[in-house]
Amino acid sequence: MKSFKYLGSTVTGNGDLDSEVTHRMKEVWRDWKKVSGVLCDRRTTAKNKGMIYKTVVRPAMMYEAETWPINKAQEKRLYITEMRMLRWMGGITR
């Protein structure tokens, strides 16, 4: 499978978005690590955690995703990543 970077996005010959979804998830985990000290602190209120999450983490995850023709499996991967972060932020284990 041939792929190349074009304007910051990975373009593949068959139009597959798996590499782009994986890259986006790596970027959002990188941003998560930057703010995890605040998001995982028990002294920070849930309201403040939610505001920080909505302004820092979610936009990093959804950057350029508005134009992706993703399938259900890719959508599920993004959903699982988001739920994992929210559970971690709330101190909830499965």
PDB file of N, CA, C and O in Angstrom:
ATOM      1  N   MET A   1       0.852  -1.171   0.000  1.00  0.00           N
ATOM      2  CA  MET A   1       0.000   0.000   0.000  1.00  0.00           C
ATOM      3  C   MET A   1       0.897   1.232   0.000  1.00  0.00           C
ATOM      4  O   MET A   1       1.730   1.398   0.890  1.00  0.00           O
ATOM      5  N   LYS A   2       0.730   2.073  -0.972  1.00  0.00           N
ATOM      6  CA  LYS A   2       1.517   3.292  -1.059  1.00  0.00           C
ATOM      7  C   LYS A   2       0.768   4.421  -0.371  1.00  0.00           C
ATOM      8  O   LYS A   2      -0.440   4.590  -0.537  1.00  0.00           O
ATOM      9  N   SER A   3       1.520   5.185   0.404  1.00  0.00           N
ATOM     10  CA  SER A   3       0.923   6.334   1.078  1.00  0.00           C
ATOM     11  C   SER A   3       1.939   7.469   1.116  1.00  0.00           C
ATOM     12  O   SER A   3       3.146   7.248   1.013  1.00  0.00           O
ATOM     13  N   PHE A   4       1.427   8.683   1.266  1.00  0.00           N
ATOM     14  CA  PHE A   4       2.295   9.844   1.378  1.00  0.00           C
ATOM     15  C   PHE A   4       1.568  10.927   2.162  1.00  0.00           C
ATOM     16  O   PHE A   4       0.345  10.907   2.295  1.00  0.00           O
ATOM     17  N   LYS A   5       2.348  11.873   2.677  1.00  0.00           N
ATOM     18  CA  LYS A   5       1.791  12.981   3.432  1.00  0.00           C
ATOM     19  C   LYS A   5       1.497  14.120   2.465  1.00  0.00           C
ATOM     20  O   LYS A   5       2.339  14.480   1.642  1.00  0.00           O
ATOM     21  N   TYR A   6       0.299  14.683   2.570  1.00  0.00           N
ATOM     22  CA  TYR A   6      -0.086  15.826   1.756  1.00  0.00           C
ATOM     23  C   TYR A   6      -0.844  16.801   2.634  1.00  0.00           C
ATOM     24  O   TYR A   6      -1.917  16.474   3.143  1.00  0.00           O
ATOM     25  N   LEU A   7      -0.299  17.994   2.818  1.00  0.00           N
ATOM     26  CA  LEU A   7      -0.889  19.039   3.654  1.00  0.00           C
ATOM     27  C   LEU A   7      -1.214  18.530   5.060  1.00  0.00           C
ATOM     28  O   LEU A   7      -2.246  18.880   5.632  1.00  0.00           O
ATOM     29  N   GLY A   8      -0.321  17.701   5.607  1.00  0.00           N
ATOM     30  CA  GLY A   8      -0.485  17.212   6.964  1.00  0.00           C
ATOM     31  C   GLY A   8      -1.329  15.967   7.108  1.00  0.00           C
ATOM     32  O   GLY A   8      -1.426  15.422   8.208  1.00  0.00           O
ATOM     33  N   SER A   9      -1.940  15.502   6.044  1.00  0.00           N
ATOM     34  CA  SER A   9      -2.767  14.300   6.099  1.00  0.00           C
ATOM     35  C   SER A   9      -2.085  13.176   5.332  1.00  0.00           C
ATOM     36  O   SER A   9      -1.371  13.415   4.358  1.00  0.00           O
ATOM     37  N   THR A  10      -2.314  11.959   5.779  1.00  0.00           N
ATOM     38  CA  THR A  10      -1.772  10.796   5.088  1.00  0.00           C
ATOM     39  C   THR A  10      -2.765  10.354   4.025  1.00  0.00           C
ATOM     40  O   THR A  10      -3.923  10.062   4.323  1.00  0.00           O
ATOM     41  N   VAL A  11      -2.302  10.309   2.791  1.00  0.00           N
ATOM     42  CA  VAL A  11      -3.136   9.906   1.665  1.00  0.00           C
ATOM     43  C   VAL A  11      -2.662   8.538   1.212  1.00  0.00           C
ATOM     44  O   VAL A  11      -1.470   8.342   0.971  1.00  0.00           O
ATOM     45  N   THR A  12      -3.581   7.591   1.093  1.00  0.00           N
ATOM     46  CA  THR A  12      -3.239   6.251   0.622  1.00  0.00           C
ATOM     47  C   THR A  12      -3.855   6.012  -0.742  1.00  0.00           C
ATOM     48  O   THR A  12      -4.802   6.689  -1.142  1.00  0.00           O
ATOM     49  N   GLY A  13      -3.313   5.053  -1.438  1.00  0.00           N
ATOM     50  CA  GLY A  13      -3.788   4.741  -2.786  1.00  0.00           C
ATOM     51  C   GLY A  13      -5.206   4.211  -2.804  1.00  0.00           C
ATOM     52  O   GLY A  13      -5.949   4.468  -3.752  1.00  0.00           O
ATOM     53  N   ASN A  14      -5.596   3.475  -1.772  1.00  0.00           N
ATOM     54  CA  ASN A  14      -6.943   2.905  -1.754  1.00  0.00           C
ATOM     55  C   ASN A  14      -7.934   3.748  -0.959  1.00  0.00           C
ATOM     56  O   ASN A  14      -9.093   3.359  -0.811  1.00  0.00           O
ATOM     57  N   GLY A  15      -7.497   4.891  -0.446  1.00  0.00           N
ATOM     58  CA  GLY A  15      -8.403   5.779   0.283  1.00  0.00           C
ATOM     59  C   GLY A  15      -8.681   5.362   1.709  1.00  0.00           C
ATOM     60  O   GLY A  15      -9.622   5.862   2.325  1.00  0.00           O
ATOM     61  N   ASP A  16      -7.879   4.449   2.250  1.00  0.00           N
ATOM     62  CA  ASP A  16      -8.071   3.960   3.612  1.00  0.00           C
ATOM     63  C   ASP A  16      -7.664   5.026   4.622  1.00  0.00           C
ATOM     64  O   ASP A  16      -6.664   5.719   4.430  1.00  0.00           O
ATOM     65  N   LEU A  17      -8.431   5.157   5.686  1.00  0.00           N
ATOM     66  CA  LEU A  17      -8.177   6.180   6.699  1.00  0.00           C
ATOM     67  C   LEU A  17      -7.608   5.633   8.001  1.00  0.00           C
ATOM     68  O   LEU A  17      -7.473   6.385   8.967  1.00  0.00           O
ATOM     69  N   ASP A  18      -7.271   4.356   8.059  1.00  0.00           N
ATOM     70  CA  ASP A  18      -6.772   3.774   9.301  1.00  0.00           C
ATOM     71  C   ASP A  18      -5.511   4.468   9.795  1.00  0.00           C
ATOM     72  O   ASP A  18      -5.376   4.723  10.992  1.00  0.00           O
ATOM     73  N   SER A  19      -4.592   4.775   8.897  1.00  0.00           N
ATOM     74  CA  SER A  19      -3.357   5.438   9.318  1.00  0.00           C
ATOM     75  C   SER A  19      -3.642   6.850   9.823  1.00  0.00           C
ATOM     76  O   SER A  19      -2.988   7.311  10.758  1.00  0.00           O
ATOM     77  N   GLU A  20      -4.592   7.533   9.228  1.00  0.00           N
ATOM     78  CA  GLU A  20      -4.946   8.885   9.672  1.00  0.00           C
ATOM     79  C   GLU A  20      -5.634   8.854  11.038  1.00  0.00           C
ATOM     80  O   GLU A  20      -5.369   9.709  11.883  1.00  0.00           O
ATOM     81  N   VAL A  21      -6.507   7.882  11.257  1.00  0.00           N
ATOM     82  CA  VAL A  21      -7.175   7.744  12.551  1.00  0.00           C
ATOM     83  C   VAL A  21      -6.151   7.406  13.628  1.00  0.00           C
ATOM     84  O   VAL A  21      -6.209   7.951  14.730  1.00  0.00           O
ATOM     85  N   THR A  22      -5.221   6.516  13.320  1.00  0.00           N
ATOM     86  CA  THR A  22      -4.167   6.159  14.273  1.00  0.00           C
ATOM     87  C   THR A  22      -3.300   7.362  14.601  1.00  0.00           C
ATOM     88  O   THR A  22      -2.956   7.580  15.763  1.00  0.00           O
ATOM     89  N   HIS A  23      -2.946   8.136  13.603  1.00  0.00           N
ATOM     90  CA  HIS A  23      -2.145   9.345  13.824  1.00  0.00           C
ATOM     91  C   HIS A  23      -2.903  10.344  14.704  1.00  0.00           C
ATOM     92  O   HIS A  23      -2.323  10.942  15.610  1.00  0.00           O
ATOM     93  N   ARG A  24      -4.178  10.517  14.437  1.00  0.00           N
ATOM     94  CA  ARG A  24      -4.979  11.464  15.226  1.00  0.00           C
ATOM     95  C   ARG A  24      -5.075  11.006  16.677  1.00  0.00           C
ATOM     96  O   ARG A  24      -5.029  11.830  17.591  1.00  0.00           O
ATOM     97  N   MET A  25      -5.207   9.698  16.896  1.00  0.00           N
ATOM     98  CA  MET A  25      -5.290   9.188  18.267  1.00  0.00           C
ATOM     99  C   MET A  25      -3.954   9.372  18.992  1.00  0.00           C
ATOM    100  O   MET A  25      -3.943   9.658  20.190  1.00  0.00           O
ATOM    101  N   LYS A  26      -2.838   9.214  18.296  1.00  0.00           N
ATOM    102  CA  LYS A  26      -1.528   9.465  18.905  1.00  0.00           C
ATOM    103  C   LYS A  26      -1.411  10.931  19.312  1.00  0.00           C
ATOM    104  O   LYS A  26      -0.901  11.245  20.387  1.00  0.00           O
ATOM    105  N   GLU A  27      -1.884  11.821  18.451  1.00  0.00           N
ATOM    106  CA  GLU A  27      -1.817  13.253  18.754  1.00  0.00           C
ATOM    107  C   GLU A  27      -2.679  13.609  19.964  1.00  0.00           C
ATOM    108  O   GLU A  27      -2.271  14.415  20.801  1.00  0.00           O
ATOM    109  N   VAL A  28      -3.852  13.020  20.059  1.00  0.00           N
ATOM    110  CA  VAL A  28      -4.732  13.357  21.172  1.00  0.00           C
ATOM    111  C   VAL A  28      -4.178  12.802  22.484  1.00  0.00           C
ATOM    112  O   VAL A  28      -4.333  13.438  23.527  1.00  0.00           O
ATOM    113  N   TRP A  29      -3.536  11.628  22.456  1.00  0.00           N
ATOM    114  CA  TRP A  29      -2.912  11.112  23.672  1.00  0.00           C
ATOM    115  C   TRP A  29      -1.729  11.985  24.071  1.00  0.00           C
ATOM    116  O   TRP A  29      -1.467  12.148  25.263  1.00  0.00           O
ATOM    117  N   ARG A  30      -1.014  12.547  23.111  1.00  0.00           N
ATOM    118  CA  ARG A  30       0.083  13.468  23.412  1.00  0.00           C
ATOM    119  C   ARG A  30      -0.456  14.714  24.113  1.00  0.00           C
ATOM    120  O   ARG A  30       0.120  15.175  25.099  1.00  0.00           O
ATOM    121  N   ASP A  31      -1.561  15.255  23.602  1.00  0.00           N
ATOM    122  CA  ASP A  31      -2.182  16.416  24.238  1.00  0.00           C
ATOM    123  C   ASP A  31      -2.758  16.049  25.603  1.00  0.00           C
ATOM    124  O   ASP A  31      -2.726  16.855  26.532  1.00  0.00           O
ATOM    125  N   TRP A  32      -3.285  14.830  25.720  1.00  0.00           N
ATOM    126  CA  TRP A  32      -3.833  14.368  26.992  1.00  0.00           C
ATOM    127  C   TRP A  32      -2.742  14.356  28.062  1.00  0.00           C
ATOM    128  O   TRP A  32      -2.966  14.791  29.191  1.00  0.00           O
ATOM    129  N   LYS A  33      -1.568  13.858  27.701  1.00  0.00           N
ATOM    130  CA  LYS A  33      -0.467  13.781  28.662  1.00  0.00           C
ATOM    131  C   LYS A  33      -0.052  15.164  29.143  1.00  0.00           C
ATOM    132  O   LYS A  33       0.366  15.325  30.290  1.00  0.00           O
ATOM    133  N   LYS A  34      -0.166  16.165  28.270  1.00  0.00           N
ATOM    134  CA  LYS A  34       0.202  17.525  28.661  1.00  0.00           C
ATOM    135  C   LYS A  34      -0.717  18.081  29.745  1.00  0.00           C
ATOM    136  O   LYS A  34      -0.259  18.801  30.632  1.00  0.00           O
ATOM    137  N   VAL A  35      -2.002  17.756  29.683  1.00  0.00           N
ATOM    138  CA  VAL A  35      -2.967  18.315  30.632  1.00  0.00           C
ATOM    139  C   VAL A  35      -3.455  17.303  31.650  1.00  0.00           C
ATOM    140  O   VAL A  35      -4.368  17.606  32.420  1.00  0.00           O
ATOM    141  N   SER A  36      -2.876  16.108  31.679  1.00  0.00           N
ATOM    142  CA  SER A  36      -3.374  15.075  32.596  1.00  0.00           C
ATOM    143  C   SER A  36      -3.157  15.434  34.055  1.00  0.00           C
ATOM    144  O   SER A  36      -3.894  14.958  34.918  1.00  0.00           O
ATOM    145  N   GLY A  37      -2.171  16.256  34.350  1.00  0.00           N
ATOM    146  CA  GLY A  37      -1.966  16.674  35.728  1.00  0.00           C
ATOM    147  C   GLY A  37      -3.166  17.412  36.282  1.00  0.00           C
ATOM    148  O   GLY A  37      -3.502  17.256  37.456  1.00  0.00           O
ATOM    149  N   VAL A  38      -3.810  18.205  35.462  1.00  0.00           N
ATOM    150  CA  VAL A  38      -5.000  18.944  35.879  1.00  0.00           C
ATOM    151  C   VAL A  38      -6.234  18.061  35.788  1.00  0.00           C
ATOM    152  O   VAL A  38      -7.071  18.068  36.691  1.00  0.00           O
ATOM    153  N   LEU A  39      -6.355  17.297  34.700  1.00  0.00           N
ATOM    154  CA  LEU A  39      -7.554  16.490  34.480  1.00  0.00           C
ATOM    155  C   LEU A  39      -7.684  15.328  35.459  1.00  0.00           C
ATOM    156  O   LEU A  39      -8.799  14.891  35.744  1.00  0.00           O
ATOM    157  N   CYS A  40      -6.596  14.831  35.965  1.00  0.00           N
ATOM    158  CA  CYS A  40      -6.643  13.685  36.886  1.00  0.00           C
ATOM    159  C   CYS A  40      -6.519  14.106  38.348  1.00  0.00           C
ATOM    160  O   CYS A  40      -6.530  13.258  39.240  1.00  0.00           O
ATOM    161  N   ASP A  41      -6.404  15.393  38.595  1.00  0.00           N
ATOM    162  CA  ASP A  41      -6.298  15.884  39.965  1.00  0.00           C
ATOM    163  C   ASP A  41      -7.667  15.838  40.634  1.00  0.00           C
ATOM    164  O   ASP A  41      -8.642  16.351  40.084  1.00  0.00           O
ATOM    165  N   ARG A  42      -7.748  15.239  41.799  1.00  0.00           N
ATOM    166  CA  ARG A  42      -9.024  15.106  42.506  1.00  0.00           C
ATOM    167  C   ARG A  42      -9.532  16.443  43.042  1.00  0.00           C
ATOM    168  O   ARG A  42     -10.724  16.589  43.315  1.00  0.00           O
ATOM    169  N   ARG A  43      -8.640  17.414  43.194  1.00  0.00           N
ATOM    170  CA  ARG A  43      -9.060  18.723  43.708  1.00  0.00           C
ATOM    171  C   ARG A  43      -9.705  19.596  42.629  1.00  0.00           C
ATOM    172  O   ARG A  43     -10.382  20.573  42.952  1.00  0.00           O
ATOM    173  N   THR A  44      -9.505  19.260  41.367  1.00  0.00           N
ATOM    174  CA  THR A  44     -10.121  20.013  40.275  1.00  0.00           C
ATOM    175  C   THR A  44     -11.582  19.588  40.149  1.00  0.00           C
ATOM    176  O   THR A  44     -11.893  18.397  40.160  1.00  0.00           O
ATOM    177  N   THR A  45     -12.471  20.569  40.028  1.00  0.00           N
ATOM    178  CA  THR A  45     -13.900  20.255  39.942  1.00  0.00           C
ATOM    179  C   THR A  45     -14.231  19.611  38.598  1.00  0.00           C
ATOM    180  O   THR A  45     -13.512  19.787  37.614  1.00  0.00           O
ATOM    181  N   ALA A  46     -15.322  18.868  38.578  1.00  0.00           N
ATOM    182  CA  ALA A  46     -15.757  18.196  37.351  1.00  0.00           C
ATOM    183  C   ALA A  46     -16.088  19.220  36.267  1.00  0.00           C
ATOM    184  O   ALA A  46     -15.851  18.971  35.085  1.00  0.00           O
ATOM    185  N   LYS A  47     -16.626  20.352  36.657  1.00  0.00           N
ATOM    186  CA  LYS A  47     -16.961  21.405  35.688  1.00  0.00           C
ATOM    187  C   LYS A  47     -15.685  21.915  35.004  1.00  0.00           C
ATOM    188  O   LYS A  47     -15.649  22.067  33.783  1.00  0.00           O
ATOM    189  N   ASN A  48     -14.649  22.174  35.790  1.00  0.00           N
ATOM    190  CA  ASN A  48     -13.392  22.659  35.213  1.00  0.00           C
ATOM    191  C   ASN A  48     -12.728  21.593  34.351  1.00  0.00           C
ATOM    192  O   ASN A  48     -12.164  21.905  33.302  1.00  0.00           O
ATOM    193  N   LYS A  49     -12.790  20.337  34.786  1.00  0.00           N
ATOM    194  CA  LYS A  49     -12.238  19.254  33.988  1.00  0.00           C
ATOM    195  C   LYS A  49     -12.947  19.163  32.639  1.00  0.00           C
ATOM    196  O   LYS A  49     -12.314  18.979  31.600  1.00  0.00           O
ATOM    197  N   GLY A  50     -14.263  19.295  32.674  1.00  0.00           N
ATOM    198  CA  GLY A  50     -15.035  19.244  31.440  1.00  0.00           C
ATOM    199  C   GLY A  50     -14.700  20.382  30.497  1.00  0.00           C
ATOM    200  O   GLY A  50     -14.602  20.184  29.286  1.00  0.00           O
ATOM    201  N   MET A  51     -14.524  21.575  31.050  1.00  0.00           N
ATOM    202  CA  MET A  51     -14.176  22.724  30.213  1.00  0.00           C
ATOM    203  C   MET A  51     -12.796  22.547  29.581  1.00  0.00           C
ATOM    204  O   MET A  51     -12.605  22.854  28.404  1.00  0.00           O
ATOM    205  N   ILE A  52     -11.846  22.055  30.355  1.00  0.00           N
ATOM    206  CA  ILE A  52     -10.501  21.835  29.818  1.00  0.00           C
ATOM    207  C   ILE A  52     -10.536  20.742  28.759  1.00  0.00           C
ATOM    208  O   ILE A  52      -9.895  20.864  27.714  1.00  0.00           O
ATOM    209  N   TYR A  53     -11.278  19.681  29.025  1.00  0.00           N
ATOM    210  CA  TYR A  53     -11.387  18.586  28.058  1.00  0.00           C
ATOM    211  C   TYR A  53     -11.992  19.083  26.746  1.00  0.00           C
ATOM    212  O   TYR A  53     -11.503  18.753  25.665  1.00  0.00           O
ATOM    213  N   LYS A  54     -13.046  19.869  26.848  1.00  0.00           N
ATOM    214  CA  LYS A  54     -13.733  20.358  25.640  1.00  0.00           C
ATOM    215  C   LYS A  54     -12.887  21.333  24.831  1.00  0.00           C
ATOM    216  O   LYS A  54     -13.041  21.416  23.612  1.00  0.00           O
ATOM    217  N   THR A  55     -11.990  22.076  25.493  1.00  0.00           N
ATOM    218  CA  THR A  55     -11.202  23.073  24.769  1.00  0.00           C
ATOM    219  C   THR A  55      -9.838  22.571  24.318  1.00  0.00           C
ATOM    220  O   THR A  55      -9.251  23.143  23.399  1.00  0.00           O
ATOM    221  N   VAL A  56      -9.315  21.513  24.944  1.00  0.00           N
ATOM    222  CA  VAL A  56      -7.975  21.045  24.587  1.00  0.00           C
ATOM    223  C   VAL A  56      -8.010  19.683  23.903  1.00  0.00           C
ATOM    224  O   VAL A  56      -7.481  19.524  22.803  1.00  0.00           O
ATOM    225  N   VAL A  57      -8.627  18.711  24.546  1.00  0.00           N
ATOM    226  CA  VAL A  57      -8.516  17.327  24.085  1.00  0.00           C
ATOM    227  C   VAL A  57      -9.453  17.027  22.918  1.00  0.00           C
ATOM    228  O   VAL A  57      -9.012  16.489  21.902  1.00  0.00           O
ATOM    229  N   ARG A  58     -10.721  17.360  23.042  1.00  0.00           N
ATOM    230  CA  ARG A  58     -11.676  17.026  21.979  1.00  0.00           C
ATOM    231  C   ARG A  58     -11.347  17.688  20.644  1.00  0.00           C
ATOM    232  O   ARG A  58     -11.430  17.016  19.617  1.00  0.00           O
ATOM    233  N   PRO A  59     -10.973  18.982  20.600  1.00  0.00           N
ATOM    234  CA  PRO A  59     -10.596  19.550  19.300  1.00  0.00           C
ATOM    235  C   PRO A  59      -9.388  18.858  18.673  1.00  0.00           C
ATOM    236  O   PRO A  59      -9.310  18.744  17.449  1.00  0.00           O
ATOM    237  N   ALA A  60      -8.444  18.393  19.496  1.00  0.00           N
ATOM    238  CA  ALA A  60      -7.291  17.670  18.951  1.00  0.00           C
ATOM    239  C   ALA A  60      -7.733  16.361  18.317  1.00  0.00           C
ATOM    240  O   ALA A  60      -7.168  15.933  17.311  1.00  0.00           O
ATOM    241  N   MET A  61      -8.744  15.723  18.905  1.00  0.00           N
ATOM    242  CA  MET A  61      -9.232  14.459  18.361  1.00  0.00           C
ATOM    243  C   MET A  61     -10.020  14.680  17.073  1.00  0.00           C
ATOM    244  O   MET A  61      -9.917  13.877  16.146  1.00  0.00           O
ATOM    245  N   MET A  62     -10.783  15.724  17.003  1.00  0.00           N
ATOM    246  CA  MET A  62     -11.673  15.927  15.876  1.00  0.00           C
ATOM    247  C   MET A  62     -11.077  16.799  14.766  1.00  0.00           C
ATOM    248  O   MET A  62     -11.751  17.081  13.775  1.00  0.00           O
ATOM    249  N   TYR A  63      -9.821  17.227  14.925  1.00  0.00           N
ATOM    250  CA  TYR A  63      -9.177  18.060  13.917  1.00  0.00           C
ATOM    251  C   TYR A  63      -9.143  17.320  12.582  1.00  0.00           C
ATOM    252  O   TYR A  63      -8.641  16.198  12.511  1.00  0.00           O
ATOM    253  N   GLU A  64      -9.652  17.913  11.562  1.00  0.00           N
ATOM    254  CA  GLU A  64      -9.757  17.396  10.196  1.00  0.00           C
ATOM    255  C   GLU A  64     -10.728  16.229  10.044  1.00  0.00           C
ATOM    256  O   GLU A  64     -10.915  15.737   8.931  1.00  0.00           O
ATOM    257  N   ALA A  65     -11.347  15.774  11.126  1.00  0.00           N
ATOM    258  CA  ALA A  65     -12.223  14.605  11.044  1.00  0.00           C
ATOM    259  C   ALA A  65     -13.574  14.927  10.413  1.00  0.00           C
ATOM    260  O   ALA A  65     -14.309  14.012  10.041  1.00  0.00           O
ATOM    261  N   GLU A  66     -13.911  16.192  10.287  1.00  0.00           N
ATOM    262  CA  GLU A  66     -15.204  16.554   9.696  1.00  0.00           C
ATOM    263  C   GLU A  66     -15.301  16.117   8.246  1.00  0.00           C
ATOM    264  O   GLU A  66     -16.399  15.897   7.735  1.00  0.00           O
ATOM    265  N   THR A  67     -14.171  15.990   7.585  1.00  0.00           N
ATOM    266  CA  THR A  67     -14.176  15.662   6.160  1.00  0.00           C
ATOM    267  C   THR A  67     -13.871  14.196   5.888  1.00  0.00           C
ATOM    268  O   THR A  67     -13.825  13.781   4.730  1.00  0.00           O
ATOM    269  N   TRP A  68     -13.664  13.410   6.931  1.00  0.00           N
ATOM    270  CA  TRP A  68     -13.334  11.996   6.742  1.00  0.00           C
ATOM    271  C   TRP A  68     -14.574  11.173   6.451  1.00  0.00           C
ATOM    272  O   TRP A  68     -15.581  11.316   7.146  1.00  0.00           O
ATOM    273  N   PRO A  69     -14.528  10.328   5.458  1.00  0.00           N
ATOM    274  CA  PRO A  69     -15.612   9.355   5.259  1.00  0.00           C
ATOM    275  C   PRO A  69     -15.293   8.069   6.044  1.00  0.00           C
ATOM    276  O   PRO A  69     -14.953   7.044   5.452  1.00  0.00           O
ATOM    277  N   ILE A  70     -15.405   8.133   7.376  1.00  0.00           N
ATOM    278  CA  ILE A  70     -14.987   7.002   8.209  1.00  0.00           C
ATOM    279  C   ILE A  70     -16.051   5.920   8.246  1.00  0.00           C
ATOM    280  O   ILE A  70     -17.235   6.178   8.031  1.00  0.00           O
ATOM    281  N   ASN A  71     -15.607   4.715   8.520  1.00  0.00           N
ATOM    282  CA  ASN A  71     -16.544   3.603   8.646  1.00  0.00           C
ATOM    283  C   ASN A  71     -16.836   3.370  10.139  1.00  0.00           C
ATOM    284  O   ASN A  71     -16.291   4.064  10.997  1.00  0.00           O
ATOM    285  N   LYS A  72     -17.675   2.418  10.429  1.00  0.00           N
ATOM    286  CA  LYS A  72     -18.102   2.158  11.812  1.00  0.00           C
ATOM    287  C   LYS A  72     -16.939   1.734  12.709  1.00  0.00           C
ATOM    288  O   LYS A  72     -16.888   2.132  13.873  1.00  0.00           O
ATOM    289  N   ALA A  73     -16.011   0.937  12.192  1.00  0.00           N
ATOM    290  CA  ALA A  73     -14.885   0.468  13.001  1.00  0.00           C
ATOM    291  C   ALA A  73     -13.989   1.639  13.427  1.00  0.00           C
ATOM    292  O   ALA A  73     -13.540   1.694  14.572  1.00  0.00           O
ATOM    293  N   GLN A  74     -13.734   2.566  12.510  1.00  0.00           N
ATOM    294  CA  GLN A  74     -12.916   3.729  12.838  1.00  0.00           C
ATOM    295  C   GLN A  74     -13.641   4.644  13.811  1.00  0.00           C
ATOM    296  O   GLN A  74     -13.029   5.194  14.727  1.00  0.00           O
ATOM    297  N   GLU A  75     -14.940   4.807  13.615  1.00  0.00           N
ATOM    298  CA  GLU A  75     -15.736   5.619  14.537  1.00  0.00           C
ATOM    299  C   GLU A  75     -15.716   5.005  15.942  1.00  0.00           C
ATOM    300  O   GLU A  75     -15.635   5.720  16.940  1.00  0.00           O
ATOM    301  N   LYS A  76     -15.790   3.688  16.003  1.00  0.00           N
ATOM    302  CA  LYS A  76     -15.757   3.009  17.291  1.00  0.00           C
ATOM    303  C   LYS A  76     -14.408   3.195  17.981  1.00  0.00           C
ATOM    304  O   LYS A  76     -14.362   3.371  19.198  1.00  0.00           O
ATOM    305  N   ARG A  77     -13.317   3.161  17.228  1.00  0.00           N
ATOM    306  CA  ARG A  77     -11.985   3.389  17.808  1.00  0.00           C
ATOM    307  C   ARG A  77     -11.887   4.769  18.433  1.00  0.00           C
ATOM    308  O   ARG A  77     -11.349   4.921  19.529  1.00  0.00           O
ATOM    309  N   LEU A  78     -12.407   5.778  17.738  1.00  0.00           N
ATOM    310  CA  LEU A  78     -12.389   7.138  18.286  1.00  0.00           C
ATOM    311  C   LEU A  78     -13.261   7.234  19.533  1.00  0.00           C
ATOM    312  O   LEU A  78     -12.887   7.893  20.503  1.00  0.00           O
ATOM    313  N   TYR A  79     -14.415   6.582  19.512  1.00  0.00           N
ATOM    314  CA  TYR A  79     -15.327   6.586  20.652  1.00  0.00           C
ATOM    315  C   TYR A  79     -14.689   5.899  21.870  1.00  0.00           C
ATOM    316  O   TYR A  79     -14.791   6.390  22.995  1.00  0.00           O
ATOM    317  N   ILE A  80     -14.041   4.773  21.631  1.00  0.00           N
ATOM    318  CA  ILE A  80     -13.388   4.043  22.720  1.00  0.00           C
ATOM    319  C   ILE A  80     -12.277   4.883  23.338  1.00  0.00           C
ATOM    320  O   ILE A  80     -12.120   4.907  24.559  1.00  0.00           O
ATOM    321  N   THR A  81     -11.519   5.560  22.512  1.00  0.00           N
ATOM    322  CA  THR A  81     -10.447   6.424  23.021  1.00  0.00           C
ATOM    323  C   THR A  81     -11.024   7.541  23.878  1.00  0.00           C
ATOM    324  O   THR A  81     -10.502   7.831  24.954  1.00  0.00           O
ATOM    325  N   GLU A  82     -12.099   8.170  23.408  1.00  0.00           N
ATOM    326  CA  GLU A  82     -12.704   9.254  24.170  1.00  0.00           C
ATOM    327  C   GLU A  82     -13.269   8.756  25.503  1.00  0.00           C
ATOM    328  O   GLU A  82     -13.082   9.407  26.531  1.00  0.00           O
ATOM    329  N   MET A  83     -13.949   7.625  25.498  1.00  0.00           N
ATOM    330  CA  MET A  83     -14.506   7.090  26.742  1.00  0.00           C
ATOM    331  C   MET A  83     -13.401   6.688  27.721  1.00  0.00           C
ATOM    332  O   MET A  83     -13.542   6.866  28.931  1.00  0.00           O
ATOM    333  N   ARG A  84     -12.317   6.153  27.199  1.00  0.00           N
ATOM    334  CA  ARG A  84     -11.192   5.795  28.062  1.00  0.00           C
ATOM    335  C   ARG A  84     -10.626   7.024  28.759  1.00  0.00           C
ATOM    336  O   ARG A  84     -10.309   6.978  29.948  1.00  0.00           O
ATOM    337  N   MET A  85     -10.499   8.120  28.021  1.00  0.00           N
ATOM    338  CA  MET A  85      -9.999   9.359  28.611  1.00  0.00           C
ATOM    339  C   MET A  85     -10.971   9.909  29.649  1.00  0.00           C
ATOM    340  O   MET A  85     -10.553  10.358  30.717  1.00  0.00           O
ATOM    341  N   LEU A  86     -12.259   9.876  29.341  1.00  0.00           N
ATOM    342  CA  LEU A  86     -13.245  10.408  30.280  1.00  0.00           C
ATOM    343  C   LEU A  86     -13.297   9.578  31.562  1.00  0.00           C
ATOM    344  O   LEU A  86     -13.423  10.139  32.651  1.00  0.00           O
ATOM    345  N   ARG A  87     -13.203   8.252  31.449  1.00  0.00           N
ATOM    346  CA  ARG A  87     -13.186   7.412  32.650  1.00  0.00           C
ATOM    347  C   ARG A  87     -11.936   7.679  33.473  1.00  0.00           C
ATOM    348  O   ARG A  87     -11.996   7.742  34.701  1.00  0.00           O
ATOM    349  N   TRP A  88     -10.818   7.835  32.803  1.00  0.00           N
ATOM    350  CA  TRP A  88      -9.561   8.099  33.488  1.00  0.00           C
ATOM    351  C   TRP A  88      -9.648   9.441  34.217  1.00  0.00           C
ATOM    352  O   TRP A  88      -9.198   9.571  35.355  1.00  0.00           O
ATOM    353  N   MET A  89     -10.225  10.421  33.553  1.00  0.00           N
ATOM    354  CA  MET A  89     -10.370  11.761  34.114  1.00  0.00           C
ATOM    355  C   MET A  89     -11.264  11.733  35.352  1.00  0.00           C
ATOM    356  O   MET A  89     -11.007  12.457  36.314  1.00  0.00           O
ATOM    357  N   GLY A  90     -12.304  10.910  35.339  1.00  0.00           N
ATOM    358  CA  GLY A  90     -13.219  10.831  36.458  1.00  0.00           C
ATOM    359  C   GLY A  90     -12.792   9.861  37.544  1.00  0.00           C
ATOM    360  O   GLY A  90     -13.455   9.765  38.577  1.00  0.00           O
ATOM    361  N   GLY A  91     -11.709   9.149  37.334  1.00  0.00           N
ATOM    362  CA  GLY A  91     -11.227   8.198  38.317  1.00  0.00           C
ATOM    363  C   GLY A  91     -12.086   6.941  38.384  1.00  0.00           C
ATOM    364  O   GLY A  91     -12.135   6.279  39.420  1.00  0.00           O
ATOM    365  N   ILE A  92     -12.761   6.609  37.289  1.00  0.00           N
ATOM    366  CA  ILE A  92     -13.644   5.459  37.238  1.00  0.00           C
ATOM    367  C   ILE A  92     -12.914   4.304  36.565  1.00  0.00           C
ATOM    368  O   ILE A  92     -12.379   4.459  35.467  1.00  0.00           O
ATOM    369  N   THR A  93     -12.892   3.152  37.217  1.00  0.00           N
ATOM    370  CA  THR A  93     -12.298   1.971  36.603  1.00  0.00           C
ATOM    371  C   THR A  93     -13.408   1.012  36.199  1.00  0.00           C
ATOM    372  O   THR A  93     -14.522   1.070  36.720  1.00  0.00           O
ATOM    373  N   ARG A  94     -13.088   0.145  35.275  1.00  0.00           N
ATOM    374  CA  ARG A  94     -14.097  -0.789  34.799  1.00  0.00           C
ATOM    375  C   ARG A  94     -14.151  -2.016  35.658  1.00  0.00           C
ATOM    376  O   ARG A  94     -14.951  -2.915  35.400  1.00  0.00           O
TER     377      ARG A  94
END
